[in-house]
Amino acid sequence: MIRTFVMYGTPEDPAAFTRHYNEIHIPLVRKMPRLLSCELSKGPAAIGSDGGEYHLVAILSYETHADMEAAMGSPEGQAAVADVANFASGGVTLVTGEYETV
C-alpha cells in the first residue's frame, strides 16, 4: 500500500483554513480516481517531544504506486494539488512511501 502524508503547518487564519479545507479541498480530493481512503487528524498532530505540531495531517492511501500516479495526474488530482495554494498559508510537507502491516 502506498500512503502520502500531507502535513500542514499552522495557517495564518485557522478558521479560514478549516472552512476552505472542508468545503472545497476535501470534495476535490474525494473525486480523485484510485484513491482508497483519506484520513484526517483530529486537530493538531504533535511533532516529537519538542512541542511542535502540524495544524492538520491527511493520509492518502492507494493500492499501488501506479494508482497514486494516476490519481495525481488526473484532472481531479491536478485540481486538488492546485487548490493547496489557496489555503495552506502555513506551508505543507509531503511524505510518500510504501507501507506494510507487520
RADA-V867276 format. One record per residue. PSI is psi in whole degrees, -180 to 180 (* if undefined). NEAR is the number of other C-alpha atoms within 8 Angstrom. Layout:
PSI:NEAR
PSI:NEAR
This chain:
139:9
132:13
139:12
123:11
122:12
110:12
116:12
128:14
168:13
122:10
163:13
-38:6
92:6
-37:8
-42:6
-39:8
-52:11
-44:8
-51:9
-44:10
-48:10
-38:9
-28:8
-52:9
-50:12
-43:9
-35:9
-46:12
-43:10
-21:8
-10:8
128:12
150:8
3:10
122:13
-44:8
161:8
117:10
145:7
143:8
150:9
95:6
-168:6
152:10
128:11
147:9
96:9
-162:6
1:6
-4:5
1:7
167:8
157:9
145:13
-41:12
145:13
129:13
141:11
115:12
130:13
139:12
154:14
-45:10
167:8
-39:8
-38:6
-41:11
-46:13
-40:8
-41:10
-48:13
-31:11
-10:8
161:10
-37:6
-42:13
-42:14
-36:10
-41:9
-43:11
-45:8
-32:8
-25:9
-39:9
-17:7
-13:7
-17:11
61:12
-16:10
5:9
165:9
140:9
133:8
137:8
120:7
139:8
169:7
132:7
152:7
154:5
132:3
*:2
